Amino acid sequence: MVLSIALHKVSTLNFWACLALVVNAMLLNGYIATIEDDWPGGFNNPDPQPSNAQRRVAQITERVLRSLFGKSR
C-alpha cells in the first residue's frame, strides 16, 4: 500500500492503477523467486538434475515472457 501511494505521488497515474501495478509486481516477484528456489541447485532443490515438471514450468514461463516482450529465438 505504501509503495502504491508513493508511486501515485511521483507519477501521473491514479491510485488504483498504481495499486494494481504494485500488486502485480509483487506477485510476479514471488513467482520468479519460487522458480529460482525450486530450480536445480537452488535453495529448495540441491539436486543438479531438473525434473520434467521443472522443464515444463521453464518452457511455459519462457513462452509467456517471449510473448510479452516480443523476442523470438
Residue frames as a rotation matrix with the C-alpha (Angstrom) as fourth column:
MET 1
0.571 0.821 0.000 0.00
0.821 -0.571 0.000 0.00
0.000 0.000 -1.000 0.00
VAL 2
0.442 -0.485 -0.755 2.83
0.162 -0.785 0.598 2.38
-0.882 -0.387 -0.268 0.88
LEU 3
-0.633 -0.719 0.289 4.56
0.382 0.035 0.924 1.70
-0.674 0.694 0.252 -2.46
SER 4
-0.191 0.633 0.750 1.37
0.965 -0.018 0.261 2.39
0.179 0.774 -0.608 -4.40
ILE 5
0.788 0.431 -0.439 0.86
0.533 -0.835 0.138 5.68
-0.306 -0.343 -0.888 -2.55
ALA 6
0.021 -0.872 -0.490 4.47
0.076 -0.487 0.870 6.68
-0.997 -0.056 0.056 -3.24
LEU 7
-0.688 -0.239 0.685 4.12
0.651 0.214 0.728 5.76
-0.321 0.947 0.008 -6.91
HIS 8
0.313 0.892 0.325 0.88
0.943 -0.332 0.002 7.75
0.109 0.306 -0.946 -7.10
LYS 9
0.680 -0.067 -0.730 2.58
0.305 -0.879 0.365 10.82
-0.667 -0.471 -0.578 -5.62
VAL 10
-0.236 -0.896 -0.377 5.55
-0.121 -0.357 0.926 10.77
-0.964 0.264 -0.024 -8.05
SER 11
-0.877 -0.035 0.479 3.62
0.446 0.313 0.839 9.83
-0.179 0.949 -0.259 -11.20
THR 12
-0.724 0.662 -0.193 0.57
-0.690 -0.696 0.200 10.97
-0.002 0.278 0.961 -13.08
LEU 13
-0.610 0.498 -0.617 -1.21
0.113 0.825 0.554 7.63
0.785 0.268 -0.559 -12.61
ASN 14
0.241 0.735 0.634 -4.28
-0.716 -0.306 0.627 7.38
0.655 -0.605 0.453 -10.41
PHE 15
-0.189 -0.351 0.917 -4.11
-0.957 0.276 -0.091 5.47
-0.221 -0.895 -0.388 -7.14
TRP 16
0.604 0.522 0.603 -5.92
-0.423 0.851 -0.312 2.33
-0.675 -0.067 0.734 -8.37
ALA 17
0.870 -0.383 -0.311 -3.59
-0.194 0.315 -0.929 1.92
0.454 0.869 0.200 -11.34
CYS 18
-0.078 -0.934 0.347 -0.61
-0.804 -0.147 -0.576 2.29
0.589 -0.324 -0.740 -9.01
LEU 19
0.030 0.166 0.986 -2.08
-0.843 0.534 -0.065 -0.26
-0.537 -0.829 0.156 -6.62
ALA 20
0.932 0.342 0.123 -2.64
-0.211 0.786 -0.581 -2.73
-0.295 0.515 0.804 -9.48
LEU 21
0.542 -0.806 -0.239 0.94
-0.397 0.005 -0.918 -2.25
0.741 0.592 -0.317 -10.69
VAL 22
-0.256 -0.672 0.695 2.41
-0.936 -0.007 -0.352 -2.81
0.242 -0.740 -0.627 -7.24
VAL 23
0.325 0.446 0.834 0.29
-0.654 0.743 -0.143 -5.90
-0.683 -0.499 0.534 -6.50
ASN 24
0.993 0.055 -0.106 1.12
-0.117 0.616 -0.779 -7.47
0.023 0.786 0.618 -9.88
ALA 25
0.257 -0.966 -0.012 4.82
-0.603 -0.151 -0.784 -6.70
0.755 0.209 -0.621 -9.44
MET 26
-0.210 -0.298 0.931 4.80
-0.955 0.268 -0.130 -8.40
-0.211 -0.916 -0.341 -6.03
LEU 27
0.665 0.512 0.544 3.03
-0.377 0.859 -0.347 -11.48
-0.644 0.026 0.764 -7.42
LEU 28
0.876 -0.395 -0.278 5.44
-0.182 0.262 -0.948 -11.71
0.447 0.880 0.157 -10.35
ASN 29
-0.036 -0.923 0.382 8.41
-0.851 -0.173 -0.496 -11.35
0.524 -0.343 -0.779 -8.00
GLY 30
0.047 0.130 0.990 7.08
-0.804 0.593 -0.039 -14.17
-0.593 -0.794 0.133 -5.82
TYR 31
0.939 0.322 0.120 6.59
-0.171 0.741 -0.650 -16.41
-0.298 0.589 0.751 -8.86
ILE 32
0.574 -0.795 -0.195 10.13
-0.354 -0.027 -0.935 -15.76
0.738 0.606 -0.297 -10.10
ALA 33
-0.181 -0.645 0.743 11.59
-0.970 -0.009 -0.244 -16.34
0.164 -0.764 -0.623 -6.62
THR 34
0.459 0.422 0.782 9.73
-0.561 0.820 -0.113 -19.67
-0.689 -0.387 0.613 -6.36
ILE 35
0.978 -0.139 -0.158 11.11
-0.065 0.516 -0.854 -20.80
0.200 0.845 0.496 -9.71
GLU 36
0.213 -0.969 0.128 14.64
-0.605 -0.234 -0.761 -19.81
0.767 0.085 -0.635 -8.71
ASP 37
-0.120 -0.244 0.962 14.41
-0.972 0.227 -0.064 -21.57
-0.203 -0.943 -0.264 -5.34
ASP 38
0.573 0.449 0.686 12.98
-0.351 0.891 -0.290 -24.78
-0.741 -0.075 0.667 -6.82
TRP 39
0.774 -0.315 -0.549 15.36
-0.545 0.109 -0.831 -24.88
0.321 0.943 -0.087 -9.76
PRO 40
0.767 -0.525 -0.370 18.20
0.560 0.829 -0.016 -27.44
0.315 -0.195 0.929 -9.66
GLY 41
-0.329 -0.943 -0.050 20.95
0.784 -0.243 -0.571 -26.13
0.526 -0.227 0.820 -7.42
GLY 42
-0.096 0.395 0.914 18.54
-0.205 -0.906 0.370 -23.62
0.974 -0.151 0.168 -5.86
PHE 43
-0.521 -0.123 0.845 17.69
-0.806 -0.255 -0.534 -23.12
0.281 -0.959 0.034 -2.21
ASN 44
0.230 0.740 0.633 14.93
-0.855 0.464 -0.232 -25.77
-0.465 -0.487 0.739 -2.09
ASN 45
0.976 0.158 0.147 16.48
-0.057 0.846 -0.529 -28.23
-0.208 0.509 0.836 -4.55
PRO 46
0.223 -0.971 -0.081 20.19
-0.677 -0.214 0.704 -29.03
-0.701 -0.102 -0.706 -4.26
ASP 47
0.218 -0.081 0.973 19.76
0.452 0.892 -0.027 -31.87
-0.865 0.445 0.231 -6.82
PRO 48
-0.539 -0.563 -0.627 21.59
-0.212 -0.630 0.748 -30.87
-0.815 0.536 0.220 -10.04
GLN 49
-0.927 0.208 0.312 19.08
0.372 0.423 0.826 -32.56
0.040 0.882 -0.469 -12.42
PRO 50
-0.660 0.748 -0.065 15.84
-0.734 -0.661 -0.156 -30.75
-0.160 -0.055 0.986 -13.42
SER 51
-0.528 0.589 0.612 12.61
0.260 0.798 -0.543 -32.74
-0.808 -0.127 -0.575 -13.25
ASN 52
-0.609 0.395 0.688 10.05
0.768 0.077 0.635 -32.92
0.198 0.916 -0.350 -16.06
ALA 53
0.492 0.823 -0.284 7.75
0.869 -0.482 0.108 -30.58
-0.048 -0.300 -0.953 -14.15
GLN 54
0.174 -0.512 -0.841 10.55
0.273 -0.795 0.541 -28.01
-0.946 -0.324 0.001 -13.83
ARG 55
-0.827 -0.463 0.320 11.24
0.400 -0.082 0.913 -28.24
-0.396 0.883 0.253 -17.56
ARG 56
-0.150 0.862 0.483 7.55
0.933 -0.039 0.359 -27.65
0.328 0.505 -0.798 -18.32
VAL 57
0.618 0.343 -0.707 7.42
0.635 -0.748 0.192 -24.64
-0.463 -0.568 -0.680 -15.99
ALA 58
-0.308 -0.820 -0.483 10.55
0.203 -0.552 0.809 -23.23
-0.930 0.151 0.336 -17.63
GLN 59
-0.794 0.031 0.607 9.08
0.608 0.072 0.791 -23.69
-0.019 0.997 -0.076 -21.12
ILE 60
0.257 0.960 0.112 5.75
0.937 -0.276 0.213 -22.10
0.235 0.050 -0.971 -20.19
THR 61
0.479 -0.152 -0.865 7.49
0.449 -0.804 0.389 -19.19
-0.755 -0.574 -0.317 -18.45
GLU 62
-0.644 -0.764 -0.031 9.74
0.309 -0.297 0.903 -18.68
-0.700 0.572 0.428 -21.46
ARG 63
-0.495 0.532 0.687 6.74
0.826 0.041 0.563 -18.62
0.271 0.846 -0.459 -23.83
VAL 64
0.575 0.743 -0.343 4.87
0.816 -0.553 0.169 -16.13
-0.064 -0.376 -0.924 -21.65
LEU 65
0.200 -0.577 -0.792 7.88
0.278 -0.742 0.610 -13.82
-0.939 -0.342 0.012 -21.34
ARG 66
-0.802 -0.502 0.324 8.64
0.419 -0.088 0.904 -14.02
-0.425 0.861 0.281 -25.05
SER 67
-0.125 0.828 0.547 5.02
0.927 -0.099 0.362 -13.21
0.354 0.552 -0.755 -25.90
LEU 68
0.655 0.371 -0.658 5.06
0.651 -0.719 0.243 -10.24
-0.384 -0.587 -0.712 -23.51
PHE 69
0.207 -0.698 -0.686 8.33
-0.076 -0.710 0.700 -8.80
-0.975 -0.093 -0.200 -24.75
GLY 70
0.886 0.339 -0.315 8.11
-0.304 -0.087 -0.949 -9.91
-0.349 0.937 0.026 -28.39
LYS 71
-0.104 -0.977 -0.187 11.50
-0.932 0.031 0.360 -11.57
-0.346 0.212 -0.914 -28.59
SER 72
0.904 0.330 -0.274 11.97
-0.413 0.841 -0.350 -14.61
0.115 0.429 0.896 -30.78
ARG 73
0.656 -0.673 0.340 14.66
0.237 0.612 0.755 -17.26
-0.716 -0.415 0.561 -30.60
